[in-house]
Amino acid sequence: MISIQKGEDLLSISLSTILSYRKNEAEFQKLVINWNKKILIVIEDFYPIEIIFERDEIRFKVSDIDKKVDLKVKMNIYTLLDLAYGRLGPIKAVIKRKIRIKGLFKVGILLKFIKIFLNSMQMVAADPNNNYYELNKETK
């Protein structure tokens, strides 16, 4: 079973919700368990957030971010939404410089991150009425 830290700020709540959507899927667990990578996501006009995949845990950091991460992804919120709703593909986003990736040549890490993050985000966005962001699903 995967443990995903509950978010305490806007971005970690959003990321926790996105990643929790698939946490019981065998395919998702196979991707995440023992991946042991640190991914930095910088949403322009917000703040950077570090996602730490370690053993069977996913944690978030918004302060004291490590200088050495395995992958750094920078984009604005509109690009994030365009990716989620399928209006923009990840390759086209990179070519148009809507996403800037440090560690782009670490293809294995990048592809796995896309399978984990982008696919989960698109699944949540595909059914926003049932998958909207909320902390307590009992209030639905």
Secondary structure, DSSP 8 states (H G I E B T S, - for coil): --EE---SSHHHHHHHHHHHTTTT-HHHHHHHTT--EEEEEEETTS-EEEEEEETTEEEEESSS--S--SEEEEE-HHHHHHHHTTSS-HHHHHHTTSEEEETTT-HHHHHHHIIIIIHHHHHHHHSHHHH---S-GGG-
